[in-house]
């Protein structure tokens, strides 16, 4: 394979995937007709480039026989898996020139979590919380309310919309559901303390928090004393901005 004649244009796009991928589309020209298999051949970097710009050669197979003597257009696409924060742009080289395209990261800091996955340190409790029910991109209907999936000693339970109470407190968001209605045997309410999480342009961030089970006593003969007792559960969480296809 040989370098093409000239790079004319580079287009960069972040694909909606998890983890995110970078699509690189390059256009250029070759000196004659008959060139085939255009591709972007990445440089092998022992260490990440300090300026965050990754290099590629724009190459293709030249014709083996007689070819029309006319400058012809070519195009190649390269998908970089697992786009990392250090990638600032790409530089593509041809035989007569090179071009650089910078990645616009201005919108990456605006990412917000749309799924929280939590596991209890007891090994028996798992929770998935969606601040809004996820709908496909481009859907005309407005997003539905929150959803919480609880899997623990009390069973596998799913809560939607009005079944979930959300309050803003000095601790963060307090997400509350009823695991067992108050009855003769006593009820159980569960409150998840959800801190604000800044993704910082990343797709996910780990964090720690806690959940609180409030148990009522149920029907007792002598009602004296505290009517609620509390169990505190330490939780490990993952906040994510997941793409919706």
C-alpha positions as a Markdown table, in Angstrom:
| # | Residue | x | y | z |
|---|---|---|---|---|
| 1 | Unk | 0.0 | 0.0 | 0.0 |
| 2 | Unk | 1.1 | 3.6 | -0.6 |
| 3 | Unk | 0.1 | 7.0 | 0.7 |
| 4 | Unk | -2.5 | 8.7 | -1.3 |
| 5 | Unk | -1.8 | 12.0 | -3.0 |
| 6 | Unk | -3.5 | 14.5 | -0.8 |
| 7 | Unk | -5.9 | 14.7 | 2.3 |
| 8 | Unk | -8.8 | 17.0 | 1.5 |
| 9 | Unk | -11.1 | 16.7 | 4.5 |
| 10 | Unk | -11.5 | 15.0 | 7.9 |
| 11 | Unk | -14.8 | 14.5 | 9.8 |
| 12 | Unk | -14.9 | 13.3 | 13.5 |
| 13 | Unk | -18.0 | 11.9 | 15.3 |
| 14 | Unk | -18.5 | 10.3 | 18.7 |
| 15 | Unk | -20.7 | 7.3 | 18.3 |
| 16 | Unk | -23.6 | 6.6 | 20.7 |
| 17 | Unk | -22.2 | 3.5 | 22.2 |
| 18 | Unk | -20.9 | 2.3 | 25.6 |
| 19 | Unk | -18.1 | 2.8 | 26.0 |
| 20 | Unk | -18.1 | 5.7 | 23.4 |
| 21 | Unk | -16.2 | 5.2 | 20.1 |
| 22 | Unk | -14.7 | 7.7 | 17.7 |
| 23 | Unk | -15.5 | 7.6 | 14.0 |
| 24 | Unk | -12.9 | 9.1 | 11.7 |
| 25 | Unk | -13.8 | 9.8 | 8.1 |
| 26 | Unk | -11.2 | 11.1 | 5.7 |
| 27 | Unk | -11.5 | 12.2 | 2.1 |
| 28 | Unk | -8.6 | 12.6 | -0.3 |
| 29 | Unk | -7.3 | 12.3 | -3.8 |
| 30 | Unk | -5.1 | 9.8 | -5.7 |
| 31 | Unk | -3.1 | 10.7 | -8.8 |
| 32 | Unk | -4.8 | 8.3 | -11.2 |
| 33 | Unk | -7.8 | 6.0 | -11.4 |
| 34 | Unk | -7.7 | 2.4 | -10.3 |
| 35 | Unk | -6.6 | 2.8 | -6.7 |
| 36 | Unk | -8.4 | 0.5 | -4.3 |
| 37 | Unk | -8.8 | -0.5 | -0.6 |
| 38 | Unk | -8.3 | 3.0 | 0.9 |
| 39 | Unk | -7.7 | 2.9 | 4.7 |
| 40 | Unk | -6.4 | 4.9 | 7.6 |
| 41 | Unk | -3.3 | 3.2 | 9.0 |
| 42 | Unk | -2.8 | 4.3 | 12.7 |
| 43 | Unk | 0.7 | 5.1 | 14.0 |
| 44 | Unk | 1.9 | 2.7 | 16.7 |
| 45 | Unk | 2.3 | 5.0 | 19.8 |
| 46 | Unk | 4.5 | 3.5 | 22.6 |
| 47 | Unk | 3.1 | 6.3 | 24.8 |
| 48 | Unk | 0.1 | 8.5 | 24.4 |
| 49 | Unk | 1.0 | 11.6 | 22.4 |
| 50 | Unk | 1.5 | 14.5 | 24.8 |
| 51 | Unk | -0.7 | 16.8 | 22.7 |
| 52 | Unk | -3.5 | 14.2 | 22.4 |
| 53 | Unk | -3.3 | 14.2 | 18.6 |
| 54 | Unk | -3.1 | 10.7 | 17.1 |
| 55 | Unk | -1.5 | 10.2 | 13.7 |
| 56 | Unk | -2.6 | 8.1 | 10.7 |
| 57 | Unk | -1.3 | 7.4 | 7.2 |
| 58 | Unk | -4.0 | 7.6 | 4.5 |
| 59 | Unk | -3.0 | 4.7 | 2.2 |
| 60 | Unk | -4.4 | 2.6 | -0.7 |
| 61 | Unk | -3.4 | 0.0 | -3.2 |
| 62 | Unk | -2.2 | 1.6 | -6.5 |
| 63 | Unk | -3.3 | 0.2 | -9.8 |
| 64 | Unk | -1.3 | -2.7 | -11.2 |
| 65 | Unk | -1.9 | -2.0 | -14.9 |
| 66 | Unk | -2.8 | 0.9 | -17.1 |
| 67 | Unk | -4.9 | 3.5 | -15.3 |
| 68 | Unk | -6.7 | 6.7 | -16.4 |
| 69 | Unk | -4.5 | 9.7 | -15.8 |
| 70 | Unk | -6.9 | 11.7 | -13.8 |
| 71 | Unk | -6.9 | 12.7 | -10.2 |
| 72 | Unk | -9.6 | 10.7 | -8.4 |
| 73 | Unk | -11.4 | 11.0 | -5.0 |
| 74 | Unk | -11.1 | 8.3 | -2.3 |
| 75 | Unk | -12.6 | 8.0 | 1.2 |
| 76 | Unk | -11.8 | 5.9 | 4.3 |
| 77 | Unk | -13.4 | 5.3 | 7.7 |
| 78 | Unk | -11.6 | 4.3 | 10.9 |
| 79 | Unk | -13.4 | 3.4 | 14.2 |
| 80 | Unk | -11.4 | 3.9 | 17.3 |
| 81 | Unk | -12.7 | 1.7 | 20.1 |
| 82 | Unk | -13.1 | 2.9 | 23.6 |
| 83 | Unk | -12.6 | 6.7 | 23.2 |
| 84 | Unk | -10.5 | 7.9 | 26.1 |
| 85 | Unk | -10.3 | 11.5 | 27.5 |
| 86 | Unk | -6.7 | 12.0 | 26.3 |
| 87 | Unk | -7.8 | 11.9 | 22.6 |
| 88 | Unk | -7.9 | 15.6 | 21.5 |
| 89 | Unk | -7.7 | 15.1 | 17.7 |
| 90 | Unk | -6.2 | 13.2 | 14.8 |
| 91 | Unk | -3.6 | 14.1 | 12.1 |
| 92 | Unk | -3.8 | 12.3 | 8.8 |
| 93 | Unk | -0.8 | 12.2 | 6.4 |
| 94 | Unk | -0.7 | 11.8 | 2.6 |
| 95 | Unk | 2.3 | 12.0 | 0.3 |
| 96 | Unk | 1.9 | 15.8 | -0.4 |
| 97 | Unk | 0.2 | 17.1 | 2.7 |
| 98 | Unk | -1.2 | 16.4 | 6.1 |
| 99 | Unk | -4.4 | 17.6 | 7.9 |
| 100 | Unk | -5.4 | 17.8 | 11.5 |
| 101 | Unk | -8.9 | 17.7 | 13.0 |
| 102 | Unk | -9.6 | 18.4 | 16.6 |
| 103 | Unk | -12.3 | 16.7 | 18.6 |
| 104 | Unk | -14.9 | 19.0 | 20.1 |
| 105 | Unk | -15.2 | 18.0 | 23.8 |
| 106 | Unk | -17.2 | 21.0 | 24.7 |
| 107 | Unk | -20.3 | 19.0 | 25.3 |
| 108 | Unk | -18.7 | 16.1 | 27.2 |
| 109 | Unk | -18.8 | 18.0 | 30.6 |
| 110 | Unk | -22.6 | 18.3 | 30.3 |
| 111 | Unk | -23.2 | 14.5 | 30.6 |
| 112 | Unk | -25.5 | 13.6 | 33.4 |
| 113 | Unk | -26.2 | 10.1 | 34.9 |
| 114 | Unk | -29.3 | 8.5 | 33.7 |
| 115 | Unk | -28.8 | 5.2 | 35.5 |
| 116 | Unk | -27.5 | 4.4 | 39.0 |
| 117 | Unk | -26.6 | 0.8 | 39.9 |
| 118 | Unk | -26.0 | 0.0 | 43.6 |
| 119 | Unk | -24.9 | -3.1 | 45.5 |
| 120 | Unk | -25.2 | -3.6 | 49.2 |
| 121 | Unk | -22.1 | -4.6 | 51.2 |
| 122 | Unk | -24.3 | -7.3 | 52.7 |
| 123 | Unk | -24.1 | -9.1 | 49.3 |
| 124 | Unk | -27.9 | -9.5 | 49.2 |
| 125 | Unk | -29.2 | -6.2 | 48.0 |
| 126 | Unk | -29.1 | -4.8 | 44.5 |
| 127 | Unk | -30.8 | -1.6 | 43.3 |
| 128 | Unk | -31.1 | 0.0 | 39.9 |
| 129 | Unk | -32.5 | 3.6 | 39.8 |
| 130 | Unk | -33.4 | 5.5 | 36.6 |
| 131 | Unk | -34.2 | 9.2 | 37.3 |
| 132 | Unk | -36.4 | 9.0 | 34.2 |
| 133 | Unk | -37.6 | 6.0 | 32.3 |
| 134 | Unk | -35.4 | 5.7 | 29.2 |
| 135 | Unk | -36.9 | 6.2 | 25.8 |
| 136 | Unk | -35.3 | 5.8 | 22.4 |
| 137 | Unk | -33.5 | 8.7 | 20.8 |
| 138 | Unk | -35.9 | 10.6 | 18.6 |
| 139 | Unk | -39.1 | 9.3 | 20.3 |
| 140 | Unk | -41.9 | 11.8 | 20.2 |
| 141 | Unk | -43.4 | 11.0 | 23.6 |
| 142 | Unk | -42.0 | 12.8 | 26.7 |
| 143 | Unk | -39.9 | 10.7 | 29.0 |
| 144 | Unk | -41.8 | 8.8 | 31.7 |
| 145 | Unk | -41.2 | 9.1 | 35.5 |
| 146 | Unk | -38.5 | 7.5 | 37.6 |
| 147 | Unk | -38.1 | 3.8 | 38.0 |
| 148 | Unk | -36.4 | 1.9 | 40.8 |
| 149 | Unk | -35.7 | -1.9 | 40.7 |
| 150 | Unk | -35.1 | -3.4 | 44.2 |
| 151 | Unk | -33.8 | -6.9 | 44.7 |
| 152 | Unk | -33.2 | -7.8 | 48.4 |
| 153 | Unk | -34.3 | -9.9 | 51.3 |
| 154 | Unk | -37.9 | -8.5 | 50.9 |
| 155 | Unk | -38.1 | -9.8 | 47.3 |
| 156 | Unk | -37.8 | -8.5 | 43.8 |
| 157 | Unk | -39.8 | -5.3 | 43.4 |
| 158 | Unk | -40.2 | -2.6 | 40.7 |
| 159 | Unk | -41.5 | 0.9 | 41.5 |
| 160 | Unk | -42.6 | 3.5 | 39.0 |
| 161 | Unk | -43.6 | 7.2 | 39.0 |
| 162 | Unk | -45.8 | 8.0 | 41.9 |
| 163 | Unk | -44.6 | 4.9 | 43.8 |
| 164 | Unk | -41.3 | 6.7 | 44.3 |
| 165 | Unk | -40.9 | 9.8 | 46.5 |
| 166 | Unk | -37.9 | 12.1 | 45.7 |
| 167 | Unk | -36.8 | 14.9 | 48.0 |
| 168 | Unk | -33.8 | 17.2 | 47.9 |
| 169 | Unk | -32.0 | 17.4 | 51.2 |
| 170 | Unk | -28.6 | 18.5 | 52.5 |
| 171 | Unk | -27.5 | 14.9 | 52.0 |
| 172 | Unk | -28.4 | 14.8 | 48.4 |
| 173 | Unk | -31.5 | 13.3 | 46.8 |
| 174 | Unk | -33.6 | 11.1 | 49.1 |
| 175 | Unk | -35.3 | 8.4 | 47.0 |
| 176 | Unk | -38.0 | 6.5 | 49.0 |
| 177 | Unk | -40.2 | 3.5 | 48.4 |
| 178 | Unk | -42.3 | 1.2 | 50.5 |
| 179 | Unk | -41.0 | -2.4 | 50.5 |
| 180 | Unk | -43.8 | -3.7 | 52.8 |
| 181 | Unk | -47.0 | -1.8 | 53.6 |
| 182 | Unk | -47.7 | -1.0 | 57.2 |
| 183 | Unk | -49.8 | -3.8 | 58.7 |
| 184 | Unk | -50.1 | -5.9 | 61.8 |
| 185 | Unk | -46.6 | -7.3 | 61.3 |
| 186 | Unk | -45.1 | -3.8 | 60.7 |
| 187 | Unk | -44.1 | -2.1 | 57.5 |
| 188 | Unk | -40.8 | -1.5 | 55.9 |
| 189 | Unk | -39.9 | 1.7 | 54.0 |
| 190 | Unk | -36.6 | 2.1 | 52.2 |
| 191 | Unk | -34.7 | 5.4 | 51.6 |
| 192 | Unk | -31.8 | 5.7 | 49.2 |
| 193 | Unk | -29.4 | 8.6 | 49.8 |
| 194 | Unk | -28.2 | 9.6 | 46.3 |
| 195 | Unk | -25.4 | 12.2 | 46.2 |
| 196 | Unk | -24.9 | 14.5 | 43.3 |
| 197 | Unk | -22.5 | 12.9 | 40.8 |
| 198 | Unk | -20.5 | 14.9 | 38.3 |
| 199 | Unk | -19.4 | 12.6 | 35.4 |
| 200 | Unk | -16.7 | 15.0 | 34.4 |
| 201 | Unk | -17.0 | 14.1 | 30.7 |
| 202 | Unk | -16.7 | 10.3 | 31.5 |
| 203 | Unk | -19.4 | 7.7 | 30.8 |
| 204 | Unk | -19.4 | 6.5 | 34.4 |
| 205 | Unk | -18.2 | 7.3 | 37.9 |
| 206 | Unk | -18.0 | 5.1 | 41.0 |
| 207 | Unk | -19.3 | 6.4 | 44.4 |
| 208 | Unk | -20.3 | 5.2 | 47.8 |
| 209 | Unk | -23.5 | 5.9 | 49.7 |
| 210 | Unk | -26.1 | 4.3 | 52.0 |
| 211 | Unk | -29.6 | 3.2 | 52.2 |
| 212 | Unk | -31.9 | 3.2 | 55.3 |
| 213 | Unk | -34.7 | 0.8 | 56.1 |
| 214 | Unk | -37.3 | 2.2 | 58.4 |
| 215 | Unk | -39.3 | -0.5 | 60.2 |
| 216 | Unk | -42.5 | 0.2 | 62.0 |
| 217 | Unk | -43.5 | -2.0 | 65.0 |
| 218 | Unk | -46.9 | -3.0 | 63.7 |
| 219 | Unk | -49.7 | -3.6 | 66.1 |
| 220 | Unk | -48.6 | -3.8 | 69.7 |
| 221 | Unk | -50.5 | -3.8 | 73.0 |
| 222 | Unk | -48.4 | -1.1 | 74.6 |
| 223 | Unk | -47.4 | 1.6 | 72.1 |
| 224 | Unk | -44.9 | 3.3 | 74.4 |
| 225 | Unk | -41.4 | 3.9 | 72.9 |
| 226 | Unk | -40.0 | 4.6 | 69.4 |
| 227 | Unk | -42.4 | 3.7 | 66.6 |
| 228 | Unk | -39.6 | 3.3 | 64.0 |
| 229 | Unk | -36.3 | 1.5 | 64.0 |
| 230 | Unk | -33.6 | 1.9 | 61.4 |
| 231 | Unk | -31.2 | -0.4 | 59.6 |
| 232 | Unk | -28.4 | 1.3 | 57.7 |
| 233 | Unk | -27.0 | -0.4 | 54.6 |
| 234 | Unk | -23.7 | 0.7 | 53.0 |
| 235 | Unk | -23.9 | 0.7 | 49.2 |
| 236 | Unk | -21.4 | 0.8 | 46.4 |
| 237 | Unk | -22.7 | 2.7 | 43.4 |
| 238 | Unk | -22.0 | 3.3 | 39.7 |
| 239 | Unk | -23.5 | 6.4 | 38.1 |
| 240 | Unk | -23.7 | 6.1 | 34.3 |
| 241 | Unk | -24.7 | 8.0 | 31.2 |
| 242 | Unk | -25.8 | 5.2 | 29.0 |
| 243 | Unk | -26.8 | 5.7 | 25.3 |
| 244 | Unk | -30.3 | 4.9 | 24.2 |
| 245 | Unk | -30.6 | 3.4 | 20.8 |
